[in-house]
Amino acid sequence: MNILHYISLAGQQLAAHRQKAKTLQQLRELNEDNLVDIGISSALLRQGVSAYPWTLDQAVQDTPHVTYNALLAFNNLYSTALNAANQDTEERRAA
């Protein structure tokens, strides 16, 4: 590829970056409720152009998720501990 091709690509990337920066500036003027309504994450906006596209879907993907199996395991553990505590209390009352 020739040098003109690389210059053209660089120009396109610069134009895209400037457009994202302009959009970012406009979005930062909105309040949190408006951002949520249009599906934009304020946390990603604070990260700047590099966090584009700033969507809530992307913010959710970037955060750890608690799986159903983990919740189920916690629920079972909690139930077991609660039953043991109740049984212990009943035994103390009976004694």
Backbone as CSV, one residue per row, in Angstrom:
resi,resn,N_x,N_y,N_z,CA_x,CA_y,CA_z,C_x,C_y,C_z
1,MET,0.841,-1.181,0.000,0.000,0.000,0.000,0.886,1.243,0.000
2,ASN,0.375,2.244,-0.613,1.193,3.445,-0.700,0.905,4.409,0.449
3,ILE,1.712,5.409,0.528,1.631,6.358,1.640,0.316,7.140,1.636
4,LEU,-0.231,7.387,0.467,-1.496,8.125,0.387,-2.630,7.346,1.047
5,HIS,-2.580,6.049,0.907,-3.602,5.210,1.542,-3.537,5.364,3.064
6,TYR,-2.334,5.324,3.631,-2.165,5.469,5.076,-2.557,6.860,5.557
7,ILE,-2.266,7.858,4.769,-2.671,9.222,5.128,-4.188,9.334,5.123
8,SER,-4.807,8.704,4.140,-6.269,8.706,4.060,-6.886,8.006,5.267
9,LEU,-6.332,6.855,5.649,-6.834,6.128,6.817,-6.677,6.947,8.091
10,ALA,-5.539,7.601,8.226,-5.298,8.433,9.406,-6.299,9.583,9.460
11,GLY,-6.580,10.174,8.313,-7.568,11.256,8.249,-8.961,10.785,8.639
12,GLN,-9.318,9.595,8.201,-10.628,9.032,8.543,-10.720,8.749,10.042
13,GLN,-9.646,8.204,10.600,-9.628,7.913,12.040,-9.700,9.193,12.863
14,LEU,-8.998,10.224,12.422,-9.040,11.511,13.121,-10.440,12.109,13.072
15,ALA,-11.080,12.048,11.913,-12.443,12.572,11.770,-13.416,11.806,12.674
16,ALA,-13.263,10.492,12.728,-14.137,9.677,13.579,-13.916,10.005,15.051
17,HIS,-12.670,10.204,15.448,-12.355,10.547,16.835,-12.946,11.904,17.190
18,ARG,-12.826,12.864,16.300,-13.387,14.206,16.560,-14.911,14.136,16.701
19,GLN,-15.563,13.331,15.864,-17.022,13.196,15.942,-17.429,12.565,17.269
20,LYS,-16.690,11.552,17.699,-16.977,10.912,18.990,-16.768,11.903,20.133
21,ALA,-15.721,12.700,20.051,-15.448,13.693,21.096,-16.563,14.732,21.164
22,LYS,-17.062,15.135,20.011,-18.169,16.105,19.965,-19.439,15.490,20.564
23,THR,-19.714,14.255,20.189,-20.882,13.553,20.737,-20.739,13.373,22.241
24,LEU,-19.550,13.024,22.690,-19.279,12.861,24.117,-19.571,14.148,24.866
25,GLN,-19.116,15.254,24.343,-19.345,16.558,24.986,-20.848,16.844,25.105
26,GLN,-21.601,16.548,24.060,-23.044,16.773,24.081,-23.736,15.854,25.076
27,LEU,-23.321,14.600,25.134,-23.941,13.649,26.057,-23.652,14.007,27.512
28,ARG,-22.471,14.545,27.768,-22.121,14.929,29.137,-22.991,16.056,29.676
29,GLU,-23.681,16.752,28.810,-24.583,17.824,29.229,-25.928,17.293,29.724
30,LEU,-26.219,16.028,29.448,-27.484,15.426,29.867,-27.391,14.928,31.304
31,ASN,-28.549,14.887,31.978,-28.550,14.350,33.342,-28.655,12.816,33.298
32,GLU,-28.461,12.211,34.454,-28.426,10.747,34.552,-29.711,10.102,34.027
33,ASP,-30.868,10.659,34.372,-32.139,10.081,33.921,-32.247,10.098,32.396
34,ASN,-31.842,11.206,31.787,-31.891,11.284,30.324,-30.947,10.279,29.686
35,LEU,-29.775,10.112,30.271,-28.814,9.145,29.735,-29.366,7.728,29.804
36,VAL,-29.957,7.385,30.931,-30.541,6.044,31.083,-31.661,5.842,30.067
37,ASP,-32.477,6.875,29.871,-33.579,6.769,28.906,-33.098,6.441,27.499
38,ILE,-31.926,6.936,27.136,-31.425,6.680,25.789,-30.391,5.553,25.754
39,GLY,-30.195,4.904,26.912,-29.330,3.725,26.959,-27.847,4.018,27.034
40,ILE,-27.486,5.162,27.629,-26.083,5.567,27.724,-25.622,5.472,29.177
41,SER,-24.427,4.967,29.382,-23.840,4.827,30.716,-23.004,6.049,31.063
42,SER,-23.361,6.726,32.153,-22.582,7.892,32.580,-21.186,7.474,33.038
43,ALA,-21.067,6.272,33.591,-19.750,5.780,34.010,-18.827,5.641,32.804
44,LEU,-19.356,5.139,31.700,-18.539,5.018,30.493,-18.239,6.377,29.881
45,LEU,-19.169,7.316,30.010,-18.906,8.667,29.511,-17.711,9.278,30.233
46,ARG,-17.619,9.020,31.536,-16.500,9.569,32.310,-15.156,8.999,31.852
47,GLN,-15.179,7.853,31.199,-13.946,7.240,30.698,-13.477,7.856,29.386
48,GLY,-14.338,8.643,28.768,-13.936,9.345,27.559,-14.196,8.602,26.271
49,VAL,-13.581,9.099,25.210,-13.786,8.565,23.866,-13.391,7.091,23.778
50,SER,-12.393,6.698,24.537,-11.912,5.311,24.453,-12.961,4.291,24.884
51,ALA,-13.984,4.723,25.641,-15.030,3.807,26.106,-16.227,3.753,25.148
52,TYR,-16.109,4.427,24.003,-17.188,4.417,23.016,-17.594,2.980,22.720
53,PRO,-18.866,2.656,22.654,-20.045,3.451,22.361,-20.839,3.928,23.583
54,TRP,-20.342,3.742,24.771,-20.926,4.271,26.010,-22.304,3.712,26.345
55,THR,-22.696,2.617,25.755,-24.039,2.080,25.982,-24.114,1.323,27.297
56,LEU,-25.315,1.297,27.869,-25.541,0.558,29.104,-25.247,-0.916,28.905
57,ASP,-25.539,-1.453,27.720,-25.235,-2.858,27.443,-23.750,-3.129,27.614
58,GLN,-22.923,-2.215,27.139,-21.478,-2.378,27.280,-21.081,-2.284,28.750
59,ALA,-21.698,-1.375,29.497,-21.379,-1.239,30.918,-21.735,-2.520,31.662
60,VAL,-22.852,-3.130,31.302,-23.267,-4.371,31.942,-22.296,-5.491,31.598
61,GLN,-21.831,-5.535,30.353,-20.892,-6.574,29.944,-19.571,-6.451,30.688
62,ASP,-19.205,-5.229,31.052,-17.927,-4.996,31.704,-17.961,-5.218,33.209
63,THR,-19.138,-5.449,33.770,-19.223,-5.668,35.207,-19.425,-7.144,35.503
64,PRO,-18.893,-7.606,36.623,-19.069,-9.012,36.969,-20.547,-9.343,37.190
65,HIS,-20.937,-10.509,36.804,-22.314,-10.953,36.968,-22.381,-12.067,38.002
66,VAL,-23.456,-12.075,38.745,-23.731,-13.186,39.647,-24.605,-14.151,38.864
67,THR,-24.148,-15.358,38.724,-24.899,-16.331,37.935,-26.028,-16.934,38.764
68,TYR,-26.953,-17.534,38.074,-28.071,-18.197,38.730,-27.556,-19.297,39.650
69,ASN,-26.567,-20.052,39.194,-26.027,-21.133,40.013,-25.394,-20.605,41.299
70,ALA,-24.732,-19.473,41.212,-24.133,-18.878,42.408,-25.229,-18.438,43.381
71,LEU,-26.292,-17.855,42.854,-27.407,-17.448,43.717,-28.079,-18.661,44.353
72,LEU,-28.230,-19.718,43.586,-28.832,-20.941,44.095,-27.973,-21.541,45.206
73,ALA,-26.661,-21.575,45.000,-25.750,-22.105,46.014,-25.809,-21.258,47.284
74,PHE,-25.850,-19.935,47.125,-25.949,-19.062,48.286,-27.262,-19.300,49.024
75,ASN,-28.349,-19.431,48.280,-29.655,-19.647,48.887,-29.663,-20.961,49.685
76,ASN,-29.085,-22.008,49.113,-29.023,-23.295,49.815,-28.179,-23.193,51.075
77,LEU,-27.052,-22.528,50.977,-26.182,-22.345,52.130,-26.877,-21.530,53.220
78,TYR,-27.548,-20.470,52.802,-28.273,-19.615,53.752,-29.382,-20.405,54.444
79,SER,-30.124,-21.189,53.665,-31.212,-21.992,54.240,-30.674,-23.004,55.241
80,THR,-29.567,-23.647,54.904,-28.953,-24.627,55.799,-28.509,-23.962,57.099
81,ALA,-27.865,-22.813,56.992,-27.403,-22.097,58.178,-28.578,-21.625,59.027
82,LEU,-29.624,-21.152,58.393,-30.811,-20.685,59.112,-31.497,-21.841,59.836
83,ASN,-31.617,-22.987,59.183,-32.221,-24.161,59.815,-31.404,-24.630,61.008
84,ALA,-30.080,-24.615,60.862,-29.211,-25.024,61.969,-29.348,-24.058,63.145
85,ALA,-29.436,-22.791,62.859,-29.587,-21.791,63.928,-30.929,-21.960,64.631
86,ASN,-31.990,-22.213,63.871,-33.315,-22.419,64.468,-33.346,-23.683,65.323
87,GLN,-32.722,-24.744,64.836,-32.671,-26.003,65.591,-31.901,-25.804,66.899
88,ASP,-30.789,-25.075,66.823,-29.981,-24.791,68.019,-30.793,-23.992,69.033
89,THR,-31.552,-23.028,68.561,-32.375,-22.220,69.449,-33.448,-23.063,70.116
90,GLU,-34.094,-23.949,69.348,-35.111,-24.816,69.907,-34.529,-25.762,70.957
91,GLU,-33.338,-26.292,70.696,-32.695,-27.193,71.656,-32.339,-26.447,72.956
92,ARG,-31.923,-25.203,72.846,-31.601,-24.423,74.048,-32.865,-24.132,74.855
93,ARG,-33.958,-23.865,74.162,-35.210,-23.604,74.874,-35.715,-24.848,75.584
94,ALA,-35.509,-25.994,74.964,-35.985,-27.255,75.532,-35.143,-27.671,76.748
95,ALA,-33.905,-27.218,76.807,-33.014,-27.634,77.893,-33.224,-26.864,79.164
